[in-house]
């Protein structure tokens, strides 16, 4: 696990040393153990390393014997042992136990087609001086981030946007990305909220040379075709595939553990971990003192079932002080405040381990959310025309619809956005998935948007904030491909979410955990916006500095606040999203100089979370 960074200058001009060093320094939380940079002919690739595999021999970049090929990666290649064994006794034999050297040797042997051999999570940079080309590659579903800025002369890349900013990339908001953010509650890739910075899409690679940058897709989840099997055969395939995915992710030269909430996903992963380990699994959970938000009794039940070495920390649900820190580490606004408890449990685990396994991806693969059950409970979900189905599911995903956004915008912002419609984000994905049944079409949208745009950002950024690697067995490519060969009717059946999945794991984790009601990992911020934090909401959304930004109509914002405060309509999600935009702007856009500083707090942003007077309607 690492952070990667670098640049490709088409005129062979070297970047200023101070800026190149700053790019790496801004990623030190991703890789505090080691750093390395290789620069030649106006091209550089660099790495900040969190040492997990081959502590002594894994220094990056890895360079070929003839010095023409150099490679860095952020991530882990889980089948590197098998790949290294395949290379043994050939001219491409590995000399270390590092998974990054395996990448180098495979590229030497197979060229860029080596990607299809990899089982892992990764963002990879390869400089091949023989063809004067830089390759940037992102894993199949986007577990690892990779951002690009290309001004036509110099292309810069990094694992986090702040690293690009430290290289002098302009800091300007992209109005179209903001438009999409307000639809989805996160910025959907490849957009970012910074004009000129884009996220390389999952399953894509970029080829950069003197002529320009071309991107292509090297893997697509949409390539899967439906299969017919008995339920028993599907259950066997599910358990065998997930069990092997867990087994591969236990490879580590440092201590590791798992997040355990007591939900079906984390309990299943821990249960399978326990099958392959001779020592108890280290599990970590946070609980809330407020009983109605507290999942910790379920986590304790799962920990007892599998005999784990369980660490629980009870905390106050009110952890909004962490919000500026979360924005800093995410580089972009997210309306999802479950980033905050995720940070707390990552912080807890990082005291003892460097790696955790998580249950991320299970809901998106197997229809685990209430939104799936509720949407497909509509009689029209099956009978609607394709166009009406697309429109309805897009609306189901939307925070602000197109009309509401236009009402919210200032005149200036509305003109900047023009006639852009956020259906331009979902329509191409529906086209990709047109051969799937409707449940799988909906899940494909979630996999490509919600997962890569928000739900995988959470464990990566909050884990990396405390130098903790998160591994996701459900997102093993074999598991994803199996899931999208499975009919949607076996994922959501008679109102039961994760229908076949729960049947498959009930013998492992028990019916109580398999069929317990899903509880979201979040905090009751909406209640606080009505009372104890109503003054803060006023300050951040209607203060002079915010209004001066000229993005939103203050009268419309006032209406949203008043509706929420008066309990007329629950506007929690809308207010969270707007507050996150302002926190982001004060963190990344307003500073006159972008400097290498620690994460901000509310005071440094000119806001007072705790002492603002309570506003009363």
Secondary structure, 3 states (H helix, E strand, C coil): CEEEEEEEECCCCCCCHHHHHHHHHCCCCCCECEEEEEEECCEEEEEEECCCCCCCCCCCCEECCCCCEEEEEEEEECCHHHHHHHHCCCCCCCCCCCHHHHHHHHHHHHHHHHHHHCCEEEEEEEEECCCCEEEEEECCCCCCCCEEEECCCEEEEECCHHHHHHCCCCCCECHHHHHHHHHHCCCCCCCCCECCEEECCCCEEEEEECCEEEEEECCCHHHCCCCCCCHHHHHHHHHHHHHHHHHHCCCCCCCEEEECCCCHHHHHHHHHHHHHCCCCCEEEEEEECCHHHCCHHHHHHHHHHHCCEEEEEEECCCCHHHHHHHHHHHCCCCCCCHHHHHHHHHHHHCCCCCEEEECCCHHHHHCCCHHHHHHHCCCHHHHCCHHHHHHHHHHHHCCCCHHHHHHHECHHHHHHHCCCCCHHHHHHHHHHCCCCCHHHHHHHHHHHHHHHHHHHHHHHHHHHCCCCEEEEHHHCHHHHHHHCCCCHHHCCECCECCHHHHHHHHHHHCHHHHCCCCCCCCCCHHHHHHCCCHHHHHHHHHCHHHHHHCCECHHHHHHHHHHHHCCCCCCHHHHHHHHHHHHHHHHHHCCCCCCCCCCCCCCCCCCCCCCCCCCCC
